[in-house]
Amino acid sequence: MQEKEKVALITGGGTGIGRASSLALARQGIQVAINYSKSAREAQETAREAEKMGVSAITIQADVSRDAEVRAMVKKVMDTWGRIDMLINCAGWSQRTPFNDLEAHTEELWDRNLAINLKGVFFCSRAVADIMKRQGHGAIVIIASVAGITGVGSSIAYAASKAGVICLTKSLARILAPEVRVNAIAPGLVETRWIEGWADADEIREQTLKTTPLKRISTPEDIAEAVCFLATDARMMTGQVLIIDGGKIM
C-alpha cells in the first residue's frame, strides 16, 4: 500500500506534540484527521499546513473523554476515507500540583486527569480496534510520559494516569495482535506552550539541562519523529514504551 493511501487520526492534533505528529505524517504522504477539543483555530491551521504537503486533511471536534463523541469522530474519518491505518493518541491534560500537598489533589483533579489521559486513550483505541482488525493491519501510538515510570511529574494524579497508559499499552498490544501494533512514547520535558506559562519555566529548563546527558530539551518534532517510526516502520514492535528524554532517567 502506498503511503498516500493511508489515513492517520491524531487526537490533540492541532497543538504541541499532536501538531508536530500531524505534520510529520503528512510529510510522509499520509492523510490526516486532526482532532481537537477547544483549539479549533490551531487545528485548522495545522490542517492547512498539511494540505500544502499534498495530502487531504480534516479537523474534527471531540472530547476524547466522552465515548459517544469519540465514536462519532471515528465515523467521520471512516465516512471521509473508508479506513484508519494509524491512531496517534496525543490528547492530554495536566495541572501542576505540589506532590506534598495531598489535599490539593482534589476529586476534580483526579477525574479530569484520568478521564482525558487514560479513559480517553482507551475510548479512542477501542473505537478503531475493530476497524483495524478487519483491515488486517493498524498501528496505535500512545503518548505517555516518563512521569508514569518515575512517579514524578506535574501531579500525582498525572503521573498515575500516565502509568495507567503504559499498562493499557501492554494490555491492548496483547489483545489486538497480530493485526494491530500498539506502542507508547514516554517523553520527558518537552518545549510546548504548556510550560511557557510557568513562572519558574527558566529554572525548570536549567535544572533539566544539568541532569540530561544530551544537554537538550526535547521539541515536539523530536517526539513526532518517534511517532512516525512506531506508526509506519516498527513492524516487529508492540507493547513497547520508548523513553525520549535525552537520557535523563537512564
LUMLOZA-347214 format. One record per residue: residue in one letter; z negated, y, x negated of N, C-alpha, C in turn. Coordinates in steps of 0.05 Angstrom, whole numbers, padded with zeros to 5 digits, always signed. Layout:
LUMLOZA-347214
AZYXZYXZYX;...
***
This chain:
LUMLOZA-347214
M+00000-00024-00017+00000+00000+00000+00000+00025-00017;Q+00017+00044-00011+00018+00069-00025-00006+00086-00018;E-00016+00102-00038-00039+00119-00033-00034+00138-00010;K-00009+00147-00007-00003+00167+00014-00006+00156+00042;E-00008+00129+00044-00012+00117+00070-00041+00113+00077;K-00059+00117+00057-00087+00112+00061-00101+00137+00073;V-00124+00131+00086-00139+00151+00100-00168+00149+00092;A-00180+00172+00086-00209+00174+00079-00223+00192+00099;L-00246+00184+00108-00264+00201+00124-00287+00209+00107;I-00291+00235+00104-00312+00245+00087-00332+00261+00104;T-00357+00251+00106-00377+00265+00121-00388+00287+00103;G-00395+00310+00116-00403+00333+00099-00382+00341+00080;G-00357+00339+00089-00334+00342+00071-00325+00370+00065;G-00338+00390+00076-00330+00417+00072-00345+00433+00050;T-00367+00421+00041-00383+00435+00021-00393+00416-00001;G-00400+00428-00024-00412+00413-00045-00397+00388-00054;I-00412+00366-00056-00400+00341-00065-00379+00331-00045;G-00384+00336-00019-00364+00328+00001-00337+00343-00003;R-00339+00368-00008-00314+00384-00012-00299+00374-00037;A-00314+00371-00059-00302+00361-00083-00289+00334-00080;S-00302+00317-00064-00292+00290-00059-00267+00291-00042;S-00267+00308-00021-00244+00311-00004-00219+00319-00020;L-00223+00339-00038-00200+00349-00054-00192+00329-00075;A-00211+00314-00087-00204+00294-00107-00188+00272-00094;L-00195+00263-00070-00180+00242-00057-00152+00253-00048;A-00151+00277-00039-00126+00289-00031-00107+00291-00055;R-00118+00297-00078-00103+00299-00102-00090+00272-00109;Q-00102+00250-00100-00090+00224-00104-00070+00216-00082;G-00066+00234-00063-00046+00229-00042-00058+00216-00018;I-00084+00217-00015-00098+00204+00008-00102+00225+00030;Q-00096+00217+00055-00101+00235+00078-00131+00237+00082;V-00140+00261+00089-00169+00265+00091-00178+00276+00118;A-00198+00263+00129-00212+00273+00153-00238+00285+00144;I-00242+00311+00147-00264+00325+00136-00284+00331+00159;N-00307+00317+00157-00328+00321+00177-00346+00345+00169;Y-00356+00358+00189-00376+00379+00185-00395+00380+00209;S-00419+00391+00204-00437+00395+00226-00438+00424+00235;K-00442+00442+00215-00444+00471+00220-00424+00487+00204;S-00414+00476+00182-00398+00491+00163-00368+00489+00170;A-00362+00500+00194-00334+00498+00203-00315+00513+00185;R-00322+00537+00177-00304+00553+00160-00298+00539+00134;E-00319+00529+00121-00316+00515+00096-00299+00490+00099;A-00303+00476+00121-00287+00451+00126-00257+00458+00129;Q-00252+00479+00144-00224+00487+00149-00211+00497+00123;E-00226+00511+00106-00215+00520+00080-00209+00495+00062;T-00227+00476+00063-00223+00451+00047-00198+00437+00057;A-00194+00435+00083-00170+00422+00095-00145+00436+00086;R-00145+00463+00086-00122+00478+00077-00116+00472+00047;E-00136+00471+00031-00132+00464+00003-00120+00436-00001;A-00130+00418+00016-00120+00390+00014-00090+00389+00022;E-00084+00404+00043-00056+00404+00052-00036+00416+00031;K-00046+00434+00015-00030+00445-00007-00022+00423-00027;M-00037+00401-00027-00031+00379-00045-00011+00359-00032;G-00002+00365-00009+00019+00349+00004+00009+00327+00022;V-00017+00328+00029-00028+00307+00047-00035+00320+00074;S-00039+00303+00094-00048+00312+00120-00079+00314+00119;A-00090+00334+00133-00119+00337+00134-00127+00347+00161;I-00149+00337+00171-00161+00346+00196-00190+00351+00192;T-00202+00368+00209-00231+00373+00209-00243+00363+00235;I-00267+00352+00233-00280+00341+00257-00309+00349+00257;Q-00318+00362+00277-00346+00369+00280-00361+00345+00292;A-00383+00337+00279-00400+00316+00289-00427+00316+00274;D-00448+00312+00288-00474+00308+00277-00477+00279+00271;V-00479+00271+00245-00479+00243+00238-00504+00228+00247;S-00524+00243+00254-00549+00230+00264-00547+00222+00293;R-00525+00228+00306-00521+00221+00334-00498+00201+00336;D-00505+00177+00345-00486+00155+00345-00461+00161+00362;A-00465+00173+00385-00442+00179+00403-00422+00198+00389;E-00433+00218+00375-00415+00237+00361-00400+00223+00338;V-00414+00205+00325-00402+00191+00303-00379+00173+00313;R-00383+00159+00335-00363+00142+00346-00339+00158+00356;A-00344+00182+00367-00322+00199+00376-00306+00210+00352;M-00320+00215+00330-00307+00224+00305-00289+00202+00294;V-00298+00178+00293-00282+00156+00283-00258+00151+00301;K-00262+00154+00327-00240+00151+00346-00218+00171+00341;K-00226+00196+00335-00207+00217+00329-00190+00210+00304;V-00203+00200+00284-00189+00192+00260-00169+00170+00266;M-00178+00150+00282-00160+00128+00289-00137+00138+00307;D-00143+00156+00325-00121+00167+00342-00101+00183+00325;T-00110+00195+00303-00092+00210+00286-00075+00193+00268;W-00088+00174+00255-00074+00158+00234-00073+00128+00240;G-00090+00118+00257-00090+00090+00263-00103+00072+00243;R-00117+00084+00224-00130+00068+00203-00152+00085+00189;I-00171+00072+00177-00191+00085+00160-00195+00066+00136;D-00187+00075+00113-00189+00058+00089-00214+00064+00073;M-00225+00088+00075-00248+00096+00059-00266+00113+00076;L-00292+00108+00074-00313+00125+00085-00330+00135+00062;I-00332+00161+00060-00349+00173+00039-00372+00187+00053;N-00395+00176+00051-00419+00187+00064-00432+00208+00046;C-00424+00234+00051-00436+00256+00035-00455+00273+00051;A-00455+00271+00077-00472+00288+00093-00501+00283+00087;G-00517+00304+00083-00545+00300+00077-00561+00325+00082;W-00587+00323+00081-00604+00345+00086-00630+00343+00070;S-00641+00365+00061-00666+00365+00047-00679+00392+00050;Q-00705+00392+00046-00721+00417+00045-00742+00414+00024;R-00743+00432+00005-00763+00429-00016-00791+00432-00005;T-00807+00412-00011-00834+00410-00001-00852+00399-00023;P-00874+00412-00030-00891+00403-00052-00901+00374-00047;F-00898+00358-00067-00906+00330-00064-00935+00327-00059;N-00952+00344-00071-00980+00341-00069-00992+00353-00043;D-00974+00364-00027-00983+00375-00001-00974+00356+00021;L-00990+00336+00026-00983+00315+00046-00981+00327+00074;E-00997+00347+00080-00996+00358+00107-00970+00374+00112;A-00957+00382+00090-00932+00396+00094-00909+00377+00101;H-00914+00351+00097-00894+00331+00105-00897+00325+00134;T-00887+00343+00150-00891+00342+00179-00874+00320+00192;E-00880+00314+00217-00864+00295+00231-00835+00304+00233;E-00831+00330+00238-00804+00341+00239-00789+00338+00213;L-00803+00343+00190-00790+00339+00164-00782+00310+00160;W-00799+00292+00166-00793+00263+00164-00769+00256+00182;D-00771+00265+00206-00750+00257+00226-00722+00267+00217;R-00721+00292+00207-00695+00302+00200-00684+00289+00175;N-00701+00285+00155-00692+00271+00131-00681+00243+00138;L-00696+00228+00153-00688+00201+00159-00664+00200+00178;A-00663+00219+00197-00641+00219+00216-00614+00224+00203;I-00613+00245+00185-00587+00252+00173-00582+00235+00148;N-00601+00232+00131-00596+00219+00105-00594+00189+00107;L-00608+00176+00125-00609+00147+00127-00596+00137+00152;K-00605+00146+00175-00594+00136+00200-00565+00144+00203;G-00558+00168+00194-00530+00178+00195-00512+00161+00179;V-00521+00152+00155-00504+00135+00138-00499+00108+00153;F-00520+00098+00165-00517+00072+00180-00498+00075+00203;F-00501+00097+00219-00483+00101+00242-00454+00103+00233;C-00449+00118+00212-00421+00122+00203-00410+00096+00193;S-00426+00082+00177-00416+00056+00165-00411+00036+00187;R-00429+00035+00206-00425+00016+00229-00400+00022+00245;A-00395+00048+00248-00372+00056+00265-00345+00048+00252;V-00344+00046+00226-00319+00039+00213-00318+00010+00205;A-00340-00004+00206-00342-00031+00195-00321-00050+00208;D-00320-00051+00234-00301-00070+00247-00272-00062+00242;I-00267-00036+00241-00240-00026+00235-00231-00036+00208;M-00248-00033+00188-00242-00042+00161-00239-00072+00159;K-00257-00086+00173-00256-00115+00173-00229-00125+00185;R-00221-00113+00207-00195-00120+00219-00171-00114+00201;Q-00173-00092+00187-00152-00084+00168-00150-00104+00145;G-00173-00117+00139-00174-00135+00116-00182-00122+00091;H-00189-00096+00092-00198-00082+00068-00211-00056+00076;G-00228-00046+00058-00240-00020+00062-00261-00015+00041;A-00268+00011+00037-00288+00018+00017-00306+00039+00029;I-00332+00035+00027-00352+00054+00035-00368+00063+00011;V-00369+00090+00007-00384+00101-00015-00406+00119-00003;I-00430+00115-00013-00454+00129-00002-00466+00146-00024;I-00471+00172-00018-00484+00189-00037-00514+00186-00033;A-00527+00173-00053-00556+00170-00053-00568+00192-00070;S-00587+00186-00087-00599+00205-00105-00617+00190-00124;V-00620+00202-00148-00640+00190-00167-00668+00192-00155;A-00672+00210-00136-00698+00211-00123-00705+00185-00109;G-00685+00170-00100-00690+00145-00087-00697+00123-00107;I-00695+00128-00133-00702+00110-00154-00728+00117-00167;T-00731+00143-00173-00754+00153-00188-00777+00160-00169;G-00771+00166-00144-00792+00175-00126-00799+00205-00129;V-00782+00219-00145-00786+00247-00150-00762+00262-00140;G-00766+00282-00123-00744+00297-00111-00754+00322-00097;S-00739+00331-00077-00746+00355-00063-00770+00351-00044;S-00774+00326-00035-00798+00320-00019-00802+00290-00019;I-00825+00281-00011-00830+00252-00008-00811+00240+00012;A-00807+00255+00034-00790+00245+00056-00761+00242+00046;Y-00752+00261+00031-00725+00260+00020-00722+00236+00001;A-00741+00233-00017-00739+00211-00036-00739+00184-00021;A-00756+00182-00001-00758+00157+00014-00732+00151+00029;S-00720+00172+00040-00695+00169+00054-00673+00159+00036;K-00673+00169+00011-00652+00160-00008-00658+00132-00019;A-00683+00125-00021-00690+00097-00028-00680+00079-00006;G-00683+00087+00019-00672+00072+00041-00642+00069+00040;V-00629+00090+00032-00599+00089+00029-00591+00069+00008;I-00606+00067-00013-00599+00048-00034-00602+00019-00023;C-00624+00014-00009-00628-00012+00004-00606-00017+00024;L-00599+00003+00040-00577+00000+00060-00551-00007+00047;T-00545+00005+00024-00521-00001+00009-00519-00031+00003;K-00540-00043-00006-00540-00071-00013-00538-00089+00012;S-00552-00081+00033-00550-00096+00058-00522-00096+00069;L-00510-00073+00070-00482-00071+00081-00462-00085+00063;A-00466-00084+00037-00448-00097+00018-00448-00127+00023;R-00471-00138+00029-00473-00167+00035-00459-00175+00060;I-00464-00160+00082-00454-00169+00108-00425-00161+00113;L-00414-00141+00098-00386-00133+00103-00367-00145+00084;A-00377-00159+00063-00359-00173+00045-00346-00197+00059;P-00322-00205+00051-00307-00196+00027-00288-00173+00032;E-00284-00166+00058-00263-00146+00064-00271-00118+00055;V-00297-00111+00057-00306-00084+00053-00325-00082+00029;R-00319-00064+00011-00337-00059-00011-00355-00036-00005;V-00381-00038-00011-00400-00016-00006-00415-00010-00031;N-00413+00014-00041-00427+00023-00065-00439+00050-00061;A-00458+00057-00078-00471+00083-00076-00471+00097-00103;I-00474+00123-00102-00477+00140-00125-00504+00154-00123;A-00519+00154-00145-00544+00168-00146-00543+00191-00166;P-00536+00215-00156-00535+00238-00174-00563+00248-00181;G-00564+00261-00204-00588+00277-00210-00583+00305-00198;L-00593+00325-00212-00589+00353-00203-00559+00359-00205;V-00549+00371-00183-00520+00379-00182-00519+00408-00175;E-00501+00422-00188-00497+00451-00184-00482+00455-00157;T-00497+00459-00136-00486+00464-00110-00499+00490-00099;R-00489+00499-00076-00501+00523-00064-00529+00519-00055;W-00538+00494-00052-00565+00488-00043-00586+00499-00064;I-00580+00494-00090-00600+00503-00110-00598+00533-00116;E-00576+00545-00108-00572+00574-00114-00593+00591-00100;G-00604+00581-00078-00624+00597-00063-00653+00593-00073;W-00657+00576-00093-00684+00571-00103-00693+00595-00120;A-00717+00604-00116-00728+00626-00132-00731+00617-00161;D-00736+00591-00165-00740+00581-00192-00716+00565-00202;A-00693+00571-00192-00669+00556-00199-00664+00556-00229;D-00666+00579-00242-00661+00580-00271-00681+00564-00286;E-00706+00564-00278-00726+00548-00291-00721+00518-00288;I-00713+00510-00264-00706+00482-00260-00682+00474-00277;R-00662+00491-00278-00639+00484-00295-00647+00481-00324;E-00664+00499-00334-00672+00498-00362-00688+00473-00368;Q-00706+00466-00350-00722+00441-00353-00704+00416-00353;T-00685+00417-00335-00666+00394-00333-00650+00391-00358;L-00639+00413-00368-00623+00411-00393-00639+00401-00416;K-00664+00408-00418-00681+00400-00441-00685+00370-00441;T-00685+00358-00417-00691+00329-00415-00666+00312-00409;T-00643+00324-00411-00618+00310-00405-00602+00305-00431;P-00598+00280-00440-00584+00275-00465-00557+00289-00467;L-00542+00290-00446-00515+00302-00447-00516+00332-00446;K-00540+00344-00442-00543+00373-00443-00525+00388-00423;R-00522+00376-00400-00505+00389-00380-00515+00381-00352;I-00513+00399-00333-00520+00393-00305-00494+00385-00291;S-00496+00364-00275-00472+00354-00261-00460+00375-00242;T-00434+00374-00239-00420+00390-00220-00411+00372-00197;P-00405+00383-00174-00394+00367-00152-00370+00351-00160;E-00353+00362-00178-00329+00349-00188-00336+00324-00204;D-00359+00325-00219-00368+00301-00234-00373+00278-00214;I-00386+00284-00192-00393+00264-00173-00368+00254-00158;A-00350+00273-00152-00326+00266-00138-00309+00246-00155;E-00309+00249-00181-00295+00231-00199-00304+00203-00195;A-00331+00199-00193-00342+00173-00188-00336+00163-00160;V-00336+00181-00141-00329+00174-00113-00301+00161-00113;C-00282+00175-00125-00255+00164-00126-00253+00137-00139;F-00268+00134-00161-00268+00108-00175-00278+00086-00156;L-00300+00090-00143-00312+00070-00125-00294+00065-00101;A-00281+00086-00091-00265+00084-00067-00238+00070-00071;T-00227+00075-00095-00199+00066-00099-00195+00045-00121;D-00213+00045-00141-00208+00028-00165-00227+00005-00170;A-00251+00008-00162-00272-00012-00169-00271-00037-00152;R-00250-00052-00155-00244-00074-00137-00263-00098-00139;M-00278-00100-00161-00298-00121-00164-00326-00111-00163;M-00330-00088-00152-00357-00076-00150-00365-00074-00120;T-00388-00084-00114-00400-00080-00087-00430-00083-00089;G-00444-00067-00073-00473-00068-00074-00486-00054-00098;Q-00470-00038-00112-00480-00025-00136-00487+00004-00132;V-00504+00014-00150-00512+00042-00150-00506+00055-00177;L-00488+00074-00177-00481+00088-00202-00499+00112-00205;I-00513+00114-00227-00530+00137-00232-00514+00157-00249;I-00512+00181-00238-00497+00202-00253-00516+00226-00256;D-00529+00227-00279-00548+00248-00284-00549+00257-00314;G-00527+00251-00328-00526+00258-00357-00546+00243-00374;G-00556+00220-00363-00575+00204-00379-00604+00211-00376;K-00610+00229-00357-00637+00239-00355-00658+00218-00350;I-00652+00198-00333-00673+00179-00326-00671+00152-00340;M-00653+00151-00360-00650+00125-00374-00674+00118-00391;
***
